[in-house]
Amino acid sequence: MMMVPREEYWRWSEASWADPDKHWKDARVVTLGIDVGSVSSEAVVCLDGELYAFNTVRTAAGSVESARNAMKGVFERTGLRFDDIHYVVGTGYGRVNLPFAHKAITEIACHGRGANYMGGPSVRTILDMGGQDCKAIRVDERGKVTNFLMNDKCAAGTGRGMEVIADLLEVPIEELGPRSFDIDEEPPPVSDVCVVFAKSEAMARLKDGWSKNKVIAAYCRAMAERVAALLQRVGVEPDFFITGGISKNIGVVRRIEEIIGVKALPTPYDTQIAGALGAALFAHALYLKAQGKPQAA
């Protein structure tokens, strides 16, 4: 009997991009940032301190394999080889295990730098909604971190928590946000933000006759309330910017904005690459410093 593969409702689409108006051979300095996260891994290439290309993939079993997979995609798209890179910075959970990185920098610092590039120097408060933790970060006009708080005690309010709900309800994760608003009225949030108990409560609500959309809305509301509490502890000063994969879930983002009373800055960039972008920007500055060359303020 042939087994039919189970659909992976939890999986976000992987992405790859390169600026068609730029070519790495025209650049003086080519840098690479690699963000090995718990759920996804990203590789970003910058040319002279400007975003050029990126690739994002699902994190594999090991940090080195994940980094190589992310790099492979960006190299195939651009024609770059590793030998063409002047400086490499690693970030994320797997940053210390990358033998080919010149330096490792924390994801908090890299998200600050990446958000500053994506949102501009007015960004002061950043919410990084990652796969296994959530960080509220305060930065100055250069993207330098001045304060932060992190929740990493469980998967609630994170990408992994949303994956669990997507799989339970058999709804593609990219549809959760829009579907959370396709309801008659906003339901109360699930009473426990722990993923294990939220999953049990979601199943109970389905048995009570709730629609999948109503259950999704209740979970999005619970996630938003948890994350908003973290933001309020660090203090929300405009401009406000969101990074990480969950920033793509409008069901959570809009509810956070409603609770804190501040809208997140829009951006044309893929906010999931913020950490790797920040790493590539740090790599550019570090390379210039090593060469004894002046840097932009």
Residue pairs with C-beta under 8 A, 6 or more apart in sequence:
7 170
8 167
9 166
9 167
9 169
9 170
9 171
9 172
9 173
10 163
10 164
10 166
10 167
10 173
11 58
11 173
12 40
12 173
12 174
12 245
12 248
13 174
14 55
14 56
14 57
14 58
14 73
15 54
15 55
15 56
15 270
15 272
16 54
16 55
16 56
16 73
16 74
16 77
17 53
17 54
17 55
17 77
17 270
18 52
18 53
18 74
18 77
18 78
19 51
19 52
19 53
22 47
22 50
22 52
24 30
24 45
24 47
24 52
24 78
24 79
24 80
24 84
26 47
27 47
27 48
27 52
28 48
29 47
29 48
29 49
29 86
29 87
29 284
29 287
29 288
30 45
30 46
30 47
30 80
30 84
30 85
30 86
31 45
31 46
31 49
31 85
31 86
31 87
31 88
31 89
31 280
31 281
31 283
31 284
31 287
32 43
32 44
32 45
32 46
32 71
32 85
32 87
32 88
32 89
32 280
32 283
33 42
33 43
33 44
33 46
33 88
33 89
33 90
33 91
33 110
33 275
33 276
33 277
33 278
33 279
33 280
33 281
33 282
33 283
34 41
34 42
34 43
34 44
34 67
34 70
34 71
34 88
34 89
34 90
34 91
34 92
34 95
34 98
34 101
34 276
34 279
35 41
35 42
35 43
35 44
35 90
35 91
35 92
35 107
35 110
35 273
35 275
35 276
35 279
36 59
36 63
36 66
36 67
36 70
36 90
36 91
36 92
36 93
36 94
36 95
36 97
36 98
37 59
37 92
37 93
37 94
37 107
37 130
37 131
37 132
37 275
38 59
38 93
38 130
38 131
38 132
38 160
39 58
39 59
39 130
39 131
39 132
39 159
39 160
39 163
39 245
40 56
40 57
40 58
40 59
40 131
40 159
40 245
40 272
41 56
41 57
41 58
41 59
41 60
41 66
41 67
41 69
41 70
41 92
41 94
42 54
42 55
42 56
42 57
42 70
42 272
42 273
42 275
42 276
43 54
43 55
43 56
43 67
43 70
43 71
43 73
43 74
43 276
44 51
44 53
44 54
44 74
44 273
44 276
44 277
44 279
44 280
45 52
45 53
45 54
45 74
45 78
45 80
45 85
45 280
46 52
46 277
46 280
46 281
46 283
46 284
48 284
49 281
49 284
49 285
49 296
51 117
51 269
51 277
51 280
52 78
53 74
53 77
53 78
53 80
54 74
54 270
54 273
54 276
54 277
55 70
55 71
55 72
55 73
55 74
55 77
56 70
56 270
56 272
56 273
57 66
57 69
57 70
57 73
59 66
59 94
59 131
60 66
60 69
62 94
62 97
63 93
63 94
63 95
63 97
63 98
64 94
64 97
64 98
64 99
66 94
67 90
67 94
67 98
67 100
70 276
71 82
74 80
75 81
75 82
82 100
86 283
86 287
87 102
87 283
87 284
87 286
87 287
87 290
88 98
88 100
88 101
88 102
88 103
88 283
89 101
89 102
89 103
89 104
89 105
89 110
89 279
89 280
89 282
89 283
89 286
90 96
90 98
90 101
90 103
90 104
90 105
90 279
91 104
91 105
91 106
91 107
91 109
91 110
91 275
91 276
91 278
91 279
92 107
92 275
93 107
93 132
95 101
95 104
95 105
95 106
95 107
96 104
98 104
102 283
102 286
103 282
103 283
103 286
105 278
105 279
105 282
107 128
107 130
107 135
107 275
108 128
108 135
108 137
108 145
108 148
108 150
109 144
109 145
109 278
109 282
110 274
110 275
110 276
110 277
110 278
110 279
110 282
111 126
111 128
111 135
111 137
111 243
111 244
111 274
111 275
111 278
112 126
112 137
112 139
112 143
112 144
112 145
112 278
113 143
113 144
113 277
113 278
113 281
113 282
114 143
114 243
114 273
114 274
114 275
114 276
114 277
114 278
114 279
114 281
115 123
115 126
115 137
115 139
115 143
115 241
115 243
115 274
115 278
116 123
116 139
116 141
116 142
116 143
117 143
117 277
117 278
117 281
118 241
118 243
118 267
118 269
118 271
118 274
118 277
119 239
119 241
119 265
119 267
120 239
120 265
121 141
121 142
121 143
122 141
122 238
122 239
122 265
123 139
123 143
123 239
123 240
123 241
123 265
124 138
124 139
124 140
124 237
124 238
124 239
124 240
125 136
125 137
125 138
125 139
125 231
125 234
125 235
125 236
125 237
125 238
125 239
125 240
125 241
125 262
126 135
126 136
126 137
126 138
126 139
126 240
126 241
126 242
126 243
127 134
127 135
127 136
127 137
127 227
127 231
127 240
127 241
127 242
127 243
127 244
127 247
127 256
127 264
128 134
128 135
128 137
128 242
128 243
128 244
128 274
128 275
129 157
129 158
129 159
129 227
129 242
129 243
129 244
129 245
129 246
129 247
129 252
130 158
130 159
130 244
130 245
130 246
131 158
131 159
131 160
131 245
132 152
132 155
132 158
132 159
132 160
133 150
133 151
133 152
133 158
134 150
134 151
134 152
134 157
134 158
134 226
134 227
134 230
135 148
135 149
135 150
135 151
136 148
136 149
136 150
136 230
136 231
136 233
136 234
137 145
137 147
137 148
137 234
138 145
138 146
138 147
138 148
138 234
138 235
138 237
139 145
139 146
140 146
143 278
147 234
148 234
149 230
149 233
149 234
151 157
151 226
151 230
154 193
154 194
154 195
155 161
155 164
155 195
156 193
156 194
156 195
156 198
156 222
156 223
156 226
157 193
157 223
157 226
157 227
157 230
158 246
159 244
159 245
159 246
160 195
161 195
161 198
161 223
162 173
162 176
162 219
162 223
162 246
162 249
162 252
163 173
164 195
164 199
165 176
165 198
165 199
165 202
165 215
165 216
165 219
166 172
166 173
166 176
168 199
168 202
168 203
169 202
169 212
169 215
169 216
171 179
171 212
171 216
173 249
174 248
176 216
176 220
176 249
176 251
177 220
177 248
177 249
177 250
177 251
177 252
177 253
178 250
178 251
179 212
179 213
179 216
179 251
180 213
180 216
180 217
180 220
180 251
181 217
181 250
181 251
181 254
182 213
183 211
183 213
183 214
183 217
186 217
186 221
187 210
187 214
187 217
187 218
187 221
188 218
188 221
189 218
189 219
189 221
189 222
189 225
190 198
190 201
190 202
190 205
190 218
190 219
190 221
190 222
191 201
191 222
192 198
192 201
193 222
193 223
193 225
193 226
198 219
198 222
202 215
202 218
202 219
205 214
205 215
205 218
206 212
206 215
210 218
216 251
217 251
220 249
220 251
220 252
220 255
221 255
223 246
223 252
223 255
224 252
224 255
224 256
224 258
224 259
225 255
225 259
227 252
227 256
228 256
228 259
228 260
231 256
231 260
232 260
236 260
236 262
238 262
239 265
240 260
240 262
240 263
240 264
240 265
241 264
241 265
241 267
242 253
242 256
242 264
242 271
243 271
243 272
243 274
243 275
244 271
244 272
244 274
245 272
246 252
246 253
247 253
247 264
247 271
247 272
248 271
248 272
253 264
256 264
257 263
257 264
269 277
285 295
288 294
288 295
289 295
